[in-house]
């Protein structure tokens, strides 16, 4: 995943999660929703957005890596 010069709002990240949640493990969606309910830095919002972006098109291997990266953010 590449870095993007576009800053994403918390609402945009929540909307991206809503778009992708049917492709994600339920427990990960719940953790992500809880995480996104808190104030987050712009950098964190951008990272989460790009982990969610095109999640539905990712291979199983890519999804597993994204899932791992998301879970690390939630710690």
PDB file of N, CA, C and O in Angstrom:
ATOM      1  N   UNK A   1       0.840  -1.180   0.000  1.00  0.00           N
ATOM      2  CA  UNK A   1       0.000   0.000   0.000  1.00  0.00           C
ATOM      3  C   UNK A   1       0.883   1.241   0.000  1.00  0.00           C
ATOM      4  O   UNK A   1       1.881   1.315   0.717  1.00  0.00           O
ATOM      5  N   UNK A   2       0.508   2.176  -0.790  1.00  0.00           N
ATOM      6  CA  UNK A   2       1.300   3.383  -0.897  1.00  0.00           C
ATOM      7  C   UNK A   2       0.733   4.475  -0.010  1.00  0.00           C
ATOM      8  O   UNK A   2      -0.433   4.451   0.385  1.00  0.00           O
ATOM      9  N   UNK A   3       1.604   5.437   0.291  1.00  0.00           N
ATOM     10  CA  UNK A   3       1.140   6.590   1.050  1.00  0.00           C
ATOM     11  C   UNK A   3       0.382   7.502   0.107  1.00  0.00           C
ATOM     12  O   UNK A   3       0.682   7.587  -1.084  1.00  0.00           O
ATOM     13  N   UNK A   4      -0.601   8.177   0.662  1.00  0.00           N
ATOM     14  CA  UNK A   4      -1.451   9.040  -0.139  1.00  0.00           C
ATOM     15  C   UNK A   4      -1.385  10.446   0.435  1.00  0.00           C
ATOM     16  O   UNK A   4      -1.331  10.627   1.651  1.00  0.00           O
ATOM     17  N   UNK A   5      -1.389  11.427  -0.436  1.00  0.00           N
ATOM     18  CA  UNK A   5      -1.318  12.820  -0.005  1.00  0.00           C
ATOM     19  C   UNK A   5      -2.678  13.349   0.450  1.00  0.00           C
ATOM     20  O   UNK A   5      -2.766  14.462   0.968  1.00  0.00           O
ATOM     21  N   UNK A   6      -3.734  12.563   0.262  1.00  0.00           N
ATOM     22  CA  UNK A   6      -5.082  13.004   0.620  1.00  0.00           C
ATOM     23  C   UNK A   6      -5.355  12.633   2.074  1.00  0.00           C
ATOM     24  O   UNK A   6      -5.178  11.484   2.478  1.00  0.00           O
ATOM     25  N   UNK A   7      -5.789  13.623   2.855  1.00  0.00           N
ATOM     26  CA  UNK A   7      -6.196  13.355   4.233  1.00  0.00           C
ATOM     27  C   UNK A   7      -7.662  12.941   4.235  1.00  0.00           C
ATOM     28  O   UNK A   7      -8.497  13.567   3.583  1.00  0.00           O
ATOM     29  N   UNK A   8      -7.959  11.896   4.965  1.00  0.00           N
ATOM     30  CA  UNK A   8      -9.324  11.373   5.040  1.00  0.00           C
ATOM     31  C   UNK A   8      -9.932  11.728   6.391  1.00  0.00           C
ATOM     32  O   UNK A   8      -9.275  11.618   7.426  1.00  0.00           O
ATOM     33  N   UNK A   9     -11.185  12.152   6.372  1.00  0.00           N
ATOM     34  CA  UNK A   9     -11.879  12.489   7.613  1.00  0.00           C
ATOM     35  C   UNK A   9     -12.292  11.212   8.328  1.00  0.00           C
ATOM     36  O   UNK A   9     -12.317  10.132   7.739  1.00  0.00           O
ATOM     37  N   UNK A  10     -12.614  11.354   9.602  1.00  0.00           N
ATOM     38  CA  UNK A  10     -13.081  10.205  10.371  1.00  0.00           C
ATOM     39  C   UNK A  10     -14.358   9.649   9.734  1.00  0.00           C
ATOM     40  O   UNK A  10     -14.547   8.434   9.676  1.00  0.00           O
ATOM     41  N   UNK A  11     -15.223  10.534   9.259  1.00  0.00           N
ATOM     42  CA  UNK A  11     -16.470  10.096   8.614  1.00  0.00           C
ATOM     43  C   UNK A  11     -16.183   9.293   7.342  1.00  0.00           C
ATOM     44  O   UNK A  11     -16.851   8.292   7.081  1.00  0.00           O
ATOM     45  N   UNK A  12     -15.210   9.718   6.562  1.00  0.00           N
ATOM     46  CA  UNK A  12     -14.849   8.974   5.346  1.00  0.00           C
ATOM     47  C   UNK A  12     -14.352   7.570   5.689  1.00  0.00           C
ATOM     48  O   UNK A  12     -14.649   6.607   4.981  1.00  0.00           O
ATOM     49  N   UNK A  13     -13.598   7.465   6.773  1.00  0.00           N
ATOM     50  CA  UNK A  13     -13.083   6.159   7.179  1.00  0.00           C
ATOM     51  C   UNK A  13     -14.232   5.270   7.658  1.00  0.00           C
ATOM     52  O   UNK A  13     -14.270   4.082   7.339  1.00  0.00           O
ATOM     53  N   UNK A  14     -15.161   5.836   8.416  1.00  0.00           N
ATOM     54  CA  UNK A  14     -16.342   5.086   8.873  1.00  0.00           C
ATOM     55  C   UNK A  14     -17.150   4.610   7.670  1.00  0.00           C
ATOM     56  O   UNK A  14     -17.616   3.471   7.647  1.00  0.00           O
ATOM     57  N   UNK A  15     -17.317   5.468   6.680  1.00  0.00           N
ATOM     58  CA  UNK A  15     -18.057   5.093   5.463  1.00  0.00           C
ATOM     59  C   UNK A  15     -17.334   3.994   4.693  1.00  0.00           C
ATOM     60  O   UNK A  15     -17.974   3.090   4.157  1.00  0.00           O
ATOM     61  N   UNK A  16     -16.015   4.062   4.635  1.00  0.00           N
ATOM     62  CA  UNK A  16     -15.236   3.027   3.942  1.00  0.00           C
ATOM     63  C   UNK A  16     -15.397   1.690   4.673  1.00  0.00           C
ATOM     64  O   UNK A  16     -15.528   0.645   4.036  1.00  0.00           O
ATOM     65  N   UNK A  17     -15.389   1.725   5.997  1.00  0.00           N
ATOM     66  CA  UNK A  17     -15.623   0.497   6.768  1.00  0.00           C
ATOM     67  C   UNK A  17     -16.995  -0.072   6.439  1.00  0.00           C
ATOM     68  O   UNK A  17     -17.132  -1.280   6.244  1.00  0.00           O
ATOM     69  N   UNK A  18     -18.005   0.775   6.377  1.00  0.00           N
ATOM     70  CA  UNK A  18     -19.366   0.318   6.060  1.00  0.00           C
ATOM     71  C   UNK A  18     -19.413  -0.350   4.689  1.00  0.00           C
ATOM     72  O   UNK A  18     -20.118  -1.342   4.505  1.00  0.00           O
ATOM     73  N   UNK A  19     -18.668   0.186   3.730  1.00  0.00           N
ATOM     74  CA  UNK A  19     -18.624  -0.392   2.373  1.00  0.00           C
ATOM     75  C   UNK A  19     -17.981  -1.775   2.369  1.00  0.00           C
ATOM     76  O   UNK A  19     -18.389  -2.652   1.608  1.00  0.00           O
ATOM     77  N   UNK A  20     -16.980  -1.966   3.219  1.00  0.00           N
ATOM     78  CA  UNK A  20     -16.164  -3.182   3.161  1.00  0.00           C
ATOM     79  C   UNK A  20     -16.529  -4.229   4.203  1.00  0.00           C
ATOM     80  O   UNK A  20     -16.022  -5.349   4.149  1.00  0.00           O
ATOM     81  N   UNK A  21     -17.399  -3.886   5.154  1.00  0.00           N
ATOM     82  CA  UNK A  21     -17.606  -4.785   6.292  1.00  0.00           C
ATOM     83  C   UNK A  21     -18.147  -6.161   5.913  1.00  0.00           C
ATOM     84  O   UNK A  21     -17.882  -7.134   6.619  1.00  0.00           O
ATOM     85  N   UNK A  22     -18.885  -6.267   4.837  1.00  0.00           N
ATOM     86  CA  UNK A  22     -19.416  -7.586   4.457  1.00  0.00           C
ATOM     87  C   UNK A  22     -18.312  -8.539   3.978  1.00  0.00           C
ATOM     88  O   UNK A  22     -18.541  -9.743   3.863  1.00  0.00           O
ATOM     89  N   UNK A  23     -17.131  -8.007   3.702  1.00  0.00           N
ATOM     90  CA  UNK A  23     -15.999  -8.827   3.251  1.00  0.00           C
ATOM     91  C   UNK A  23     -15.028  -9.135   4.393  1.00  0.00           C
ATOM     92  O   UNK A  23     -14.058  -9.871   4.211  1.00  0.00           O
ATOM     93  N   UNK A  24     -15.299  -8.561   5.577  1.00  0.00           N
ATOM     94  CA  UNK A  24     -14.370  -8.644   6.700  1.00  0.00           C
ATOM     95  C   UNK A  24     -14.903  -9.566   7.796  1.00  0.00           C
ATOM     96  O   UNK A  24     -16.113  -9.761   7.912  1.00  0.00           O
ATOM     97  N   UNK A  25     -13.992 -10.137   8.604  1.00  0.00           N
ATOM     98  CA  UNK A  25     -14.444 -10.926   9.756  1.00  0.00           C
ATOM     99  C   UNK A  25     -15.245 -10.031  10.717  1.00  0.00           C
ATOM    100  O   UNK A  25     -14.872  -8.884  10.963  1.00  0.00           O
ATOM    101  N   UNK A  26     -16.326 -10.560  11.244  1.00  0.00           N
ATOM    102  CA  UNK A  26     -17.232  -9.778  12.086  1.00  0.00           C
ATOM    103  C   UNK A  26     -16.528  -9.158  13.293  1.00  0.00           C
ATOM    104  O   UNK A  26     -16.767  -7.999  13.632  1.00  0.00           O
ATOM    105  N   UNK A  27     -15.655  -9.941  13.941  1.00  0.00           N
ATOM    106  CA  UNK A  27     -14.966  -9.424  15.126  1.00  0.00           C
ATOM    107  C   UNK A  27     -14.021  -8.272  14.775  1.00  0.00           C
ATOM    108  O   UNK A  27     -13.813  -7.369  15.585  1.00  0.00           O
ATOM    109  N   UNK A  28     -13.456  -8.305  13.582  1.00  0.00           N
ATOM    110  CA  UNK A  28     -12.585  -7.213  13.146  1.00  0.00           C
ATOM    111  C   UNK A  28     -13.410  -5.953  12.881  1.00  0.00           C
ATOM    112  O   UNK A  28     -12.980  -4.849  13.214  1.00  0.00           O
ATOM    113  N   UNK A  29     -14.575  -6.112  12.292  1.00  0.00           N
ATOM    114  CA  UNK A  29     -15.469  -4.975  12.047  1.00  0.00           C
ATOM    115  C   UNK A  29     -15.847  -4.325  13.374  1.00  0.00           C
ATOM    116  O   UNK A  29     -15.814  -3.102  13.503  1.00  0.00           O
ATOM    117  N   UNK A  30     -16.206  -5.148  14.358  1.00  0.00           N
ATOM    118  CA  UNK A  30     -16.596  -4.616  15.667  1.00  0.00           C
ATOM    119  C   UNK A  30     -15.439  -3.865  16.320  1.00  0.00           C
ATOM    120  O   UNK A  30     -15.642  -2.792  16.889  1.00  0.00           O
ATOM    121  N   UNK A  31     -14.233  -4.417  16.244  1.00  0.00           N
ATOM    122  CA  UNK A  31     -13.057  -3.741  16.806  1.00  0.00           C
ATOM    123  C   UNK A  31     -12.785  -2.432  16.083  1.00  0.00           C
ATOM    124  O   UNK A  31     -12.434  -1.428  16.702  1.00  0.00           O
ATOM    125  N   UNK A  32     -12.948  -2.454  14.791  1.00  0.00           N
ATOM    126  CA  UNK A  32     -12.715  -1.259  13.975  1.00  0.00           C
ATOM    127  C   UNK A  32     -13.742  -0.172  14.297  1.00  0.00           C
ATOM    128  O   UNK A  32     -13.392   1.004  14.396  1.00  0.00           O
ATOM    129  N   UNK A  33     -14.996  -0.559  14.459  1.00  0.00           N
ATOM    130  CA  UNK A  33     -16.039   0.411  14.808  1.00  0.00           C
ATOM    131  C   UNK A  33     -15.742   1.069  16.146  1.00  0.00           C
ATOM    132  O   UNK A  33     -15.888   2.282  16.292  1.00  0.00           O
ATOM    133  N   UNK A  34     -15.326   0.275  17.118  1.00  0.00           N
ATOM    134  CA  UNK A  34     -14.988   0.803  18.430  1.00  0.00           C
ATOM    135  C   UNK A  34     -13.785   1.749  18.321  1.00  0.00           C
ATOM    136  O   UNK A  34     -13.790   2.833  18.905  1.00  0.00           O
ATOM    137  N   UNK A  35     -12.774   1.341  17.585  1.00  0.00           N
ATOM    138  CA  UNK A  35     -11.573   2.153  17.384  1.00  0.00           C
ATOM    139  C   UNK A  35     -11.922   3.487  16.729  1.00  0.00           C
ATOM    140  O   UNK A  35     -11.401   4.530  17.121  1.00  0.00           O
ATOM    141  N   UNK A  36     -12.799   3.453  15.737  1.00  0.00           N
ATOM    142  CA  UNK A  36     -13.168   4.674  15.005  1.00  0.00           C
ATOM    143  C   UNK A  36     -14.137   5.567  15.779  1.00  0.00           C
ATOM    144  O   UNK A  36     -14.437   6.675  15.335  1.00  0.00           O
ATOM    145  N   UNK A  37     -14.620   5.110  16.905  1.00  0.00           N
ATOM    146  CA  UNK A  37     -15.516   5.940  17.718  1.00  0.00           C
ATOM    147  C   UNK A  37     -14.735   6.910  18.600  1.00  0.00           C
ATOM    148  O   UNK A  37     -15.318   7.764  19.268  1.00  0.00           O
ATOM    149  N   UNK A  38     -13.411   6.768  18.596  1.00  0.00           N
ATOM    150  CA  UNK A  38     -12.537   7.614  19.413  1.00  0.00           C
ATOM    151  C   UNK A  38     -11.852   8.657  18.532  1.00  0.00           C
ATOM    152  O   UNK A  38     -11.713   8.460  17.325  1.00  0.00           O
ATOM    153  N   UNK A  39     -11.424   9.769  19.137  1.00  0.00           N
ATOM    154  CA  UNK A  39     -10.640  10.748  18.362  1.00  0.00           C
ATOM    155  C   UNK A  39      -9.312  10.117  17.931  1.00  0.00           C
ATOM    156  O   UNK A  39      -8.624   9.487  18.734  1.00  0.00           O
ATOM    157  N   UNK A  40      -8.968  10.292  16.669  1.00  0.00           N
ATOM    158  CA  UNK A  40      -7.745   9.695  16.121  1.00  0.00           C
ATOM    159  C   UNK A  40      -6.937  10.739  15.373  1.00  0.00           C
ATOM    160  O   UNK A  40      -7.481  11.725  14.875  1.00  0.00           O
ATOM    161  N   UNK A  41      -5.638  10.515  15.298  1.00  0.00           N
ATOM    162  CA  UNK A  41      -4.774  11.429  14.549  1.00  0.00           C
ATOM    163  C   UNK A  41      -5.048  11.295  13.051  1.00  0.00           C
ATOM    164  O   UNK A  41      -5.572  10.283  12.586  1.00  0.00           O
ATOM    165  N   UNK A  42      -4.689  12.324  12.321  1.00  0.00           N
ATOM    166  CA  UNK A  42      -4.866  12.303  10.873  1.00  0.00           C
ATOM    167  C   UNK A  42      -4.083  11.150  10.252  1.00  0.00           C
ATOM    168  O   UNK A  42      -4.570  10.480   9.341  1.00  0.00           O
ATOM    169  N   UNK A  43      -2.889  10.927  10.741  1.00  0.00           N
ATOM    170  CA  UNK A  43      -2.054   9.836  10.219  1.00  0.00           C
ATOM    171  C   UNK A  43      -2.737   8.485  10.410  1.00  0.00           C
ATOM    172  O   UNK A  43      -2.739   7.650   9.505  1.00  0.00           O
ATOM    173  N   UNK A  44      -3.316   8.274  11.591  1.00  0.00           N
ATOM    174  CA  UNK A  44      -4.004   7.014  11.870  1.00  0.00           C
ATOM    175  C   UNK A  44      -5.222   6.848  10.974  1.00  0.00           C
ATOM    176  O   UNK A  44      -5.461   5.763  10.444  1.00  0.00           O
ATOM    177  N   UNK A  45      -5.994   7.916  10.803  1.00  0.00           N
ATOM    178  CA  UNK A  45      -7.162   7.856   9.919  1.00  0.00           C
ATOM    179  C   UNK A  45      -6.753   7.474   8.502  1.00  0.00           C
ATOM    180  O   UNK A  45      -7.413   6.654   7.864  1.00  0.00           O
ATOM    181  N   UNK A  46      -5.677   8.057   8.012  1.00  0.00           N
ATOM    182  CA  UNK A  46      -5.214   7.755   6.658  1.00  0.00           C
ATOM    183  C   UNK A  46      -4.768   6.295   6.540  1.00  0.00           C
ATOM    184  O   UNK A  46      -5.046   5.634   5.539  1.00  0.00           O
ATOM    185  N   UNK A  47      -4.077   5.800   7.566  1.00  0.00           N
ATOM    186  CA  UNK A  47      -3.617   4.411   7.548  1.00  0.00           C
ATOM    187  C   UNK A  47      -4.816   3.464   7.506  1.00  0.00           C
ATOM    188  O   UNK A  47      -4.853   2.538   6.695  1.00  0.00           O
ATOM    189  N   UNK A  48      -5.801   3.698   8.385  1.00  0.00           N
ATOM    190  CA  UNK A  48      -6.978   2.826   8.430  1.00  0.00           C
ATOM    191  C   UNK A  48      -7.730   2.883   7.104  1.00  0.00           C
ATOM    192  O   UNK A  48      -8.156   1.849   6.591  1.00  0.00           O
ATOM    193  N   UNK A  49      -7.898   4.088   6.542  1.00  0.00           N
ATOM    194  CA  UNK A  49      -8.600   4.218   5.271  1.00  0.00           C
ATOM    195  C   UNK A  49      -7.932   3.358   4.200  1.00  0.00           C
ATOM    196  O   UNK A  49      -8.609   2.653   3.452  1.00  0.00           O
ATOM    197  N   UNK A  50      -6.611   3.418   4.131  1.00  0.00           N
ATOM    198  CA  UNK A  50      -5.919   2.684   3.069  1.00  0.00           C
ATOM    199  C   UNK A  50      -5.875   1.182   3.321  1.00  0.00           C
ATOM    200  O   UNK A  50      -5.758   0.402   2.376  1.00  0.00           O
ATOM    201  N   UNK A  51      -5.969   0.766   4.583  1.00  0.00           N
ATOM    202  CA  UNK A  51      -6.096  -0.672   4.859  1.00  0.00           C
ATOM    203  C   UNK A  51      -7.474  -1.184   4.443  1.00  0.00           C
ATOM    204  O   UNK A  51      -7.623  -2.342   4.055  1.00  0.00           O
ATOM    205  N   UNK A  52      -8.470  -0.317   4.526  1.00  0.00           N
ATOM    206  CA  UNK A  52      -9.833  -0.696   4.140  1.00  0.00           C
ATOM    207  C   UNK A  52     -10.083  -0.551   2.641  1.00  0.00           C
ATOM    208  O   UNK A  52     -10.904  -1.270   2.072  1.00  0.00           O
ATOM    209  N   UNK A  53      -9.377   0.375   2.007  1.00  0.00           N
ATOM    210  CA  UNK A  53      -9.593   0.659   0.583  1.00  0.00           C
ATOM    211  C   UNK A  53      -9.344  -0.594  -0.259  1.00  0.00           C
ATOM    212  O   UNK A  53      -8.300  -1.237  -0.149  1.00  0.00           O
ATOM    213  N   UNK A  54     -10.319  -0.922  -1.096  1.00  0.00           N
ATOM    214  CA  UNK A  54     -10.249  -2.079  -2.003  1.00  0.00           C
ATOM    215  C   UNK A  54     -10.024  -3.398  -1.261  1.00  0.00           C
ATOM    216  O   UNK A  54      -9.482  -4.346  -1.828  1.00  0.00           O
ATOM    217  N   UNK A  55     -10.441  -3.457   0.003  1.00  0.00           N
ATOM    218  CA  UNK A  55     -10.347  -4.695   0.786  1.00  0.00           C
ATOM    219  C   UNK A  55     -11.047  -5.824   0.052  1.00  0.00           C
ATOM    220  O   UNK A  55     -10.562  -6.955   0.024  1.00  0.00           O
ATOM    221  N   UNK A  56     -12.190  -5.511  -0.542  1.00  0.00           N
ATOM    222  CA  UNK A  56     -12.982  -6.526  -1.237  1.00  0.00           C
ATOM    223  C   UNK A  56     -12.254  -7.130  -2.434  1.00  0.00           C
ATOM    224  O   UNK A  56     -12.564  -8.248  -2.847  1.00  0.00           O
ATOM    225  N   UNK A  57     -11.295  -6.408  -2.992  1.00  0.00           N
ATOM    226  CA  UNK A  57     -10.560  -6.886  -4.164  1.00  0.00           C
ATOM    227  C   UNK A  57      -9.249  -7.581  -3.794  1.00  0.00           C
ATOM    228  O   UNK A  57      -8.583  -8.156  -4.655  1.00  0.00           O
ATOM    229  N   UNK A  58      -8.883  -7.526  -2.521  1.00  0.00           N
ATOM    230  CA  UNK A  58      -7.622  -8.103  -2.069  1.00  0.00           C
ATOM    231  C   UNK A  58      -7.697  -9.629  -2.050  1.00  0.00           C
ATOM    232  O   UNK A  58      -8.762 -10.213  -1.852  1.00  0.00           O
ATOM    233  N   UNK A  59      -6.543 -10.257  -2.260  1.00  0.00           N
ATOM    234  CA  UNK A  59      -6.457 -11.718  -2.142  1.00  0.00           C
ATOM    235  C   UNK A  59      -6.594 -12.101  -0.668  1.00  0.00           C
ATOM    236  O   UNK A  59      -6.493 -11.246   0.212  1.00  0.00           O
ATOM    237  N   UNK A  60      -6.819 -13.367  -0.409  1.00  0.00           N
ATOM    238  CA  UNK A  60      -6.919 -13.835   0.983  1.00  0.00           C
ATOM    239  C   UNK A  60      -5.640 -13.510   1.749  1.00  0.00           C
ATOM    240  O   UNK A  60      -5.691 -13.131   2.919  1.00  0.00           O
ATOM    241  N   UNK A  61      -4.504 -13.658   1.093  1.00  0.00           N
ATOM    242  CA  UNK A  61      -3.216 -13.364   1.728  1.00  0.00           C
ATOM    243  C   UNK A  61      -3.109 -11.868   2.071  1.00  0.00           C
ATOM    244  O   UNK A  61      -2.673 -11.505   3.163  1.00  0.00           O
ATOM    245  N   UNK A  62      -3.512 -11.012   1.127  1.00  0.00           N
ATOM    246  CA  UNK A  62      -3.489  -9.566   1.375  1.00  0.00           C
ATOM    247  C   UNK A  62      -4.455  -9.193   2.492  1.00  0.00           C
ATOM    248  O   UNK A  62      -4.146  -8.342   3.326  1.00  0.00           O
ATOM    249  N   UNK A  63      -5.622  -9.826   2.510  1.00  0.00           N
ATOM    250  CA  UNK A  63      -6.602  -9.544   3.566  1.00  0.00           C
ATOM    251  C   UNK A  63      -6.040  -9.919   4.929  1.00  0.00           C
ATOM    252  O   UNK A  63      -6.206  -9.176   5.897  1.00  0.00           O
ATOM    253  N   UNK A  64      -5.381 -11.058   5.007  1.00  0.00           N
ATOM    254  CA  UNK A  64      -4.797 -11.500   6.278  1.00  0.00           C
ATOM    255  C   UNK A  64      -3.773 -10.476   6.771  1.00  0.00           C
ATOM    256  O   UNK A  64      -3.718 -10.173   7.962  1.00  0.00           O
ATOM    257  N   UNK A  65      -2.973  -9.953   5.862  1.00  0.00           N
ATOM    258  CA  UNK A  65      -1.976  -8.937   6.224  1.00  0.00           C
ATOM    259  C   UNK A  65      -2.658  -7.650   6.678  1.00  0.00           C
ATOM    260  O   UNK A  65      -2.245  -7.047   7.668  1.00  0.00           O
ATOM    261  N   UNK A  66      -3.688  -7.230   5.969  1.00  0.00           N
ATOM    262  CA  UNK A  66      -4.432  -6.026   6.362  1.00  0.00           C
ATOM    263  C   UNK A  66      -5.094  -6.223   7.718  1.00  0.00           C
ATOM    264  O   UNK A  66      -5.077  -5.323   8.558  1.00  0.00           O
ATOM    265  N   UNK A  67      -5.677  -7.400   7.933  1.00  0.00           N
ATOM    266  CA  UNK A  67      -6.309  -7.698   9.218  1.00  0.00           C
ATOM    267  C   UNK A  67      -5.291  -7.581  10.350  1.00  0.00           C
ATOM    268  O   UNK A  67      -5.573  -6.994  11.395  1.00  0.00           O
ATOM    269  N   UNK A  68      -4.116  -8.141  10.128  1.00  0.00           N
ATOM    270  CA  UNK A  68      -3.045  -8.087  11.128  1.00  0.00           C
ATOM    271  C   UNK A  68      -2.661  -6.623  11.408  1.00  0.00           C
ATOM    272  O   UNK A  68      -2.512  -6.231  12.565  1.00  0.00           O
ATOM    273  N   UNK A  69      -2.506  -5.837  10.367  1.00  0.00           N
ATOM    274  CA  UNK A  69      -2.132  -4.437  10.527  1.00  0.00           C
ATOM    275  C   UNK A  69      -3.209  -3.643  11.265  1.00  0.00           C
ATOM    276  O   UNK A  69      -2.896  -2.788  12.093  1.00  0.00           O
ATOM    277  N   UNK A  70      -4.462  -3.925  10.966  1.00  0.00           N
ATOM    278  CA  UNK A  70      -5.565  -3.244  11.673  1.00  0.00           C
ATOM    279  C   UNK A  70      -5.545  -3.625  13.154  1.00  0.00           C
ATOM    280  O   UNK A  70      -5.661  -2.758  14.020  1.00  0.00           O
ATOM    281  N   UNK A  71      -5.398  -4.907  13.443  1.00  0.00           N
ATOM    282  CA  UNK A  71      -5.410  -5.355  14.823  1.00  0.00           C
ATOM    283  C   UNK A  71      -4.264  -4.731  15.616  1.00  0.00           C
ATOM    284  O   UNK A  71      -4.424  -4.425  16.797  1.00  0.00           O
ATOM    285  N   UNK A  72      -3.115  -4.541  14.978  1.00  0.00           N
ATOM    286  CA  UNK A  72      -1.984  -3.900  15.654  1.00  0.00           C
ATOM    287  C   UNK A  72      -2.299  -2.452  16.011  1.00  0.00           C
ATOM    288  O   UNK A  72      -1.852  -1.954  17.044  1.00  0.00           O
ATOM    289  N   UNK A  73      -3.065  -1.779  15.163  1.00  0.00           N
ATOM    290  CA  UNK A  73      -3.461  -0.400  15.453  1.00  0.00           C
ATOM    291  C   UNK A  73      -4.380  -0.329  16.663  1.00  0.00           C
ATOM    292  O   UNK A  73      -4.341   0.647  17.412  1.00  0.00           O
ATOM    293  N   UNK A  74      -5.202  -1.346  16.863  1.00  0.00           N
ATOM    294  CA  UNK A  74      -6.203  -1.337  17.915  1.00  0.00           C
ATOM    295  C   UNK A  74      -5.595  -1.553  19.301  1.00  0.00           C
ATOM    296  O   UNK A  74      -6.265  -1.315  20.306  1.00  0.00           O
ATOM    297  N   UNK A  75      -4.342  -1.999  19.372  1.00  0.00           N
ATOM    298  CA  UNK A  75      -3.704  -2.269  20.668  1.00  0.00           C
ATOM    299  C   UNK A  75      -3.401  -1.002  21.426  1.00  0.00           C
ATOM    300  O   UNK A  75      -2.865  -1.057  22.533  1.00  0.00           O
TER     301      UNK A  75
END
